[in-house]
Amino acid sequence: MDRIHIGAGLSFVTADRVAVAVIEYARRLAERGRFDVLEVPVVRDNGSRGMVTLMLGASTQIAAEALTATTQQTNEDEWVDTLEQEIAALRSGAIQSVADFDADLERLFDL
């Protein structure tokens, strides 16, 4: 599990792969001078799962902190796979519309 820190004081816990994908996506957005609003799966303090909404872009201050031994892991493989597709599109310049990406996320998480 990793804790992602955003800007001034917001942090949340998520799966390792999710944290890596969010950091990489933020980097690719910044390289292109773009921004996006992203729903990220999280683990709350009480252990329940939820989502947090982030706006990522060139000026986003973001860091991921690896947490020490934890017994709870999440299974967010589909979420990460979808975000990795968006990262690949940013690399190639074939950018998927934000509306299409949001629809993909809504389908994955029944939002």
Backbone as numpy.savetxt, mean C-alpha at the origin, in Angstrom:
# Nx Ny Nz CAx CAy CAz Cx Cy Cz
5.54 -8.79 9.96 4.70 -7.62 9.96 5.59 -6.38 9.96
5.12 -5.33 9.32 5.82 -4.06 9.27 4.89 -2.95 9.74
5.48 -1.91 10.28 4.73 -0.70 10.61 5.12 0.34 9.58
4.13 0.88 8.87 4.37 1.97 7.92 4.10 3.28 8.64
5.04 4.19 8.50 4.91 5.54 9.06 4.70 6.52 7.90
3.69 7.36 8.03 3.37 8.34 7.00 3.37 9.72 7.63
4.12 10.65 7.03 4.07 12.05 7.44 4.24 12.26 8.93
3.41 13.09 9.47 3.54 13.52 10.86 2.69 12.67 11.79
3.18 11.50 12.16 2.56 10.76 13.24 1.63 9.62 12.89
1.19 9.46 11.65 0.32 8.34 11.31 1.17 7.10 11.10
0.77 6.01 11.71 1.44 4.73 11.45 0.41 3.62 11.56
0.71 2.51 10.90 -0.17 1.35 10.95 0.64 0.11 10.65
0.10 -1.04 11.07 0.77 -2.33 10.88 0.12 -3.05 9.71
0.97 -3.67 8.89 0.49 -4.42 7.75 1.46 -5.56 7.45
1.10 -6.40 6.53 1.96 -7.52 6.14 3.24 -7.00 5.49
4.31 -7.77 5.62 5.61 -7.37 5.06 5.51 -7.04 3.57
4.90 -7.92 2.81 4.79 -7.70 1.35 4.00 -6.46 1.03
2.97 -6.16 1.82 2.17 -4.96 1.59 3.05 -3.73 1.81
3.81 -3.71 2.89 4.67 -2.56 3.18 5.67 -2.32 2.06
6.31 -3.38 1.60 7.29 -3.25 0.51 6.61 -2.71 -0.75
5.43 -3.22 -1.08 4.72 -2.77 -2.27 4.28 -1.31 -2.16
3.82 -0.89 -0.99 3.40 0.50 -0.80 4.60 1.44 -0.96
5.74 1.09 -0.38 6.94 1.92 -0.51 7.37 2.01 -1.97
7.38 0.89 -2.65 7.78 0.87 -4.06 6.80 1.68 -4.92
5.51 1.55 -4.64 4.50 2.30 -5.39 4.68 3.80 -5.17
4.92 4.20 -3.93 5.15 5.62 -3.63 6.37 6.13 -4.40
7.41 5.33 -4.45 8.63 5.71 -5.17 8.36 5.89 -6.65
7.65 4.95 -7.25 7.35 5.03 -8.69 6.44 6.22 -9.00
5.46 6.47 -8.14 4.60 7.65 -8.34 5.44 8.92 -8.30
6.34 9.03 -7.33 7.18 10.21 -7.19 8.06 10.40 -8.42
8.61 9.30 -8.95 9.44 9.39 -10.15 8.68 9.96 -11.34
7.39 9.69 -11.40 6.55 10.15 -12.51 5.85 11.47 -12.21
6.04 11.99 -10.99 5.37 13.23 -10.62 3.86 13.06 -10.51
3.44 11.88 -10.12 2.01 11.56 -10.01 1.64 11.33 -8.55
0.35 11.21 -8.31 -0.14 10.84 -6.98 -1.29 9.87 -7.16
-1.65 9.20 -6.08 -2.78 8.28 -6.10 -3.32 8.15 -4.69
-4.57 7.82 -4.59 -5.21 7.49 -3.32 -5.33 5.98 -3.29
-4.88 5.39 -2.19 -4.75 3.94 -2.10 -5.37 3.44 -0.81
-6.16 2.38 -0.90 -6.70 1.70 0.27 -5.76 0.57 0.62
-5.18 0.61 1.83 -4.16 -0.35 2.23 -4.71 -1.25 3.35
-4.58 -2.58 3.21 -5.04 -3.48 4.28 -4.11 -3.38 5.49
-4.71 -3.32 6.67 -3.95 -3.16 7.91 -4.43 -4.13 8.97
-3.62 -4.27 10.02 -4.00 -5.01 11.22 -4.10 -3.99 12.35
-5.27 -3.91 12.94 -5.50 -2.96 14.04 -4.86 -3.46 15.33
-4.77 -2.58 16.31 -4.17 -2.92 17.60 -4.86 -4.12 18.26
-6.17 -4.27 18.04 -6.90 -5.38 18.65 -6.82 -6.67 17.84
-6.04 -6.63 16.72 -5.86 -7.82 15.89 -6.82 -7.94 14.73
-7.87 -7.11 14.72 -8.81 -7.17 13.61 -8.19 -6.54 12.36
-8.75 -6.92 11.21 -8.25 -6.38 9.95 -9.10 -5.22 9.51
-8.47 -4.30 8.80 -9.19 -3.13 8.29 -8.44 -2.54 7.11
-8.84 -1.35 6.75 -8.21 -0.63 5.63 -7.90 0.78 6.10
-6.83 1.34 5.55 -6.50 2.74 5.77 -6.33 3.38 4.40
-6.80 4.61 4.25 -6.70 5.33 2.99 -5.50 6.26 3.03
-4.63 6.14 2.01 -3.44 6.98 1.91 -3.47 7.75 0.61
-2.96 8.98 0.63 -2.67 9.68 -0.60 -1.16 9.68 -0.75
-0.69 9.05 -1.80 0.75 8.94 -2.05 1.13 9.80 -3.23
2.30 10.43 -3.13 2.81 11.24 -4.23 4.24 11.66 -3.96
4.72 12.58 -4.76 6.12 13.00 -4.69 6.50 13.58 -3.32
5.57 14.23 -2.65 5.91 14.86 -1.37 5.58 13.99 -0.16
5.15 12.75 -0.39 4.80 11.86 0.71 6.04 11.42 1.46
6.03 11.61 2.75 7.10 11.10 3.61 6.61 9.76 4.16
7.32 8.70 3.79 6.87 7.36 4.14 8.06 6.50 4.51
7.88 5.65 5.52 8.94 4.73 5.94 8.28 3.45 6.42
9.00 2.33 6.29 8.51 1.05 6.79 9.48 0.55 7.84
8.94 0.12 8.96 9.72 -0.40 10.08 9.39 -1.87 10.27
10.39 -2.73 10.15 10.18 -4.16 10.39 9.93 -4.37 11.88
8.87 -5.06 12.20 8.56 -5.34 13.60 9.23 -6.65 14.00
9.57 -6.75 15.27 10.18 -7.98 15.76 9.14 -9.08 15.82
9.56 -10.22 16.27 8.73 -11.43 16.25 7.28 -11.13 16.57
6.44 -11.55 15.65 5.01 -11.41 15.84 4.36 -12.72 15.43
3.28 -13.06 16.05 2.63 -14.32 15.74 1.53 -14.17 14.71
1.16 -12.93 14.41 0.04 -12.74 13.50 0.56 -12.26 12.14
0.18 -12.95 11.11 0.49 -12.56 9.74 -0.84 -12.41 9.00
-0.81 -11.61 7.96 -2.00 -11.47 7.13 -1.71 -12.08 5.77
-2.75 -12.42 5.06 -2.58 -12.97 3.72 -3.13 -11.95 2.73
-2.25 -11.14 2.20 -2.65 -10.06 1.30 -2.03 -10.24 -0.08
-1.81 -11.50 -0.49 -1.12 -11.75 -1.74 -1.82 -11.14 -2.95
-3.13 -11.27 -3.04 -3.85 -10.70 -4.18 -3.71 -9.19 -4.21
-3.80 -8.55 -3.03 -3.66 -7.09 -2.94 -2.29 -6.68 -3.45
-1.25 -7.36 -2.99 0.12 -7.04 -3.41 0.29 -7.28 -4.91
-0.25 -8.38 -5.42 -0.14 -8.67 -6.85 -0.77 -7.55 -7.68
-1.92 -7.05 -7.26 -2.58 -5.95 -7.96 -1.73 -4.69 -7.93
-1.18 -4.37 -6.76 -0.35 -3.17 -6.65 0.94 -3.33 -7.47
1.51 -4.52 -7.50 2.71 -4.76 -8.30 2.43 -4.58 -9.79
1.23 -4.90 -10.23 0.86 -4.65 -11.63 0.84 -3.15 -11.90
0.33 -2.38 -10.96 0.31 -0.92 -11.11 1.73 -0.36 -11.12
2.60 -0.91 -10.28 4.01 -0.48 -10.25 4.66 -0.77 -11.60
4.41 -1.95 -12.15 4.97 -2.31 -13.46 4.46 -1.36 -14.54
3.20 -0.99 -14.46 2.64 -0.05 -15.44 3.32 1.31 -15.32
3.60 1.75 -14.10 4.31 3.02 -13.92 5.72 2.94 -14.50
6.38 1.81 -14.32 7.73 1.63 -14.88 7.70 1.74 -16.39
6.70 1.14 -17.02 6.64 1.09 -18.48 5.97 2.31 -19.09
5.30 3.10 -18.28 4.58 4.26 -18.80 3.15 3.95 -19.20
2.75 2.68 -19.16 1.38 2.28 -19.49 0.55 2.33 -18.22
0.11 3.50 -17.86 -0.51 3.71 -16.56 -2.00 3.40 -16.62
-2.43 2.53 -15.71 -3.85 2.18 -15.57 -4.55 3.37 -14.91
-5.77 3.61 -15.28 -6.48 4.71 -14.65 -6.73 4.40 -13.19
-6.76 5.46 -12.39 -7.01 5.30 -10.96 -8.36 4.64 -10.73
-9.36 4.99 -11.54 -10.69 4.40 -11.39 -10.65 2.90 -11.61
-9.90 2.44 -12.63 -9.78 1.00 -12.88 -9.08 0.31 -11.73
-8.02 0.92 -11.21 -7.27 0.34 -10.10 -8.14 0.26 -8.85
-8.89 1.33 -8.56 -9.78 1.31 -7.40 -10.85 0.22 -7.55
-11.35 0.04 -8.77 -12.35 -1.02 -9.00 -11.75 -2.39 -8.73
-10.48 -2.59 -9.13 -9.81 -3.85 -8.86 -9.70 -4.09 -7.36
-9.32 -3.06 -6.61 -9.19 -3.19 -5.16 -10.53 -3.46 -4.51
-11.58 -2.76 -4.97 -12.91 -2.99 -4.41 -13.35 -4.43 -4.64
-13.05 -4.98 -5.81 -13.39 -6.37 -6.11 -12.66 -7.32 -5.17
-11.37 -7.03 -4.92 -10.58 -7.90 -4.06 -11.06 -7.90 -2.61
-11.53 -6.74 -2.14 -11.87 -6.61 -0.73 -13.33 -6.40 -0.48
-14.16 -6.58 -1.50 -15.61 -6.43 -1.37 -15.98 -5.12 -0.68
-15.40 -4.02 -1.14 -15.67 -2.70 -0.53 -16.96 -2.11 -1.04
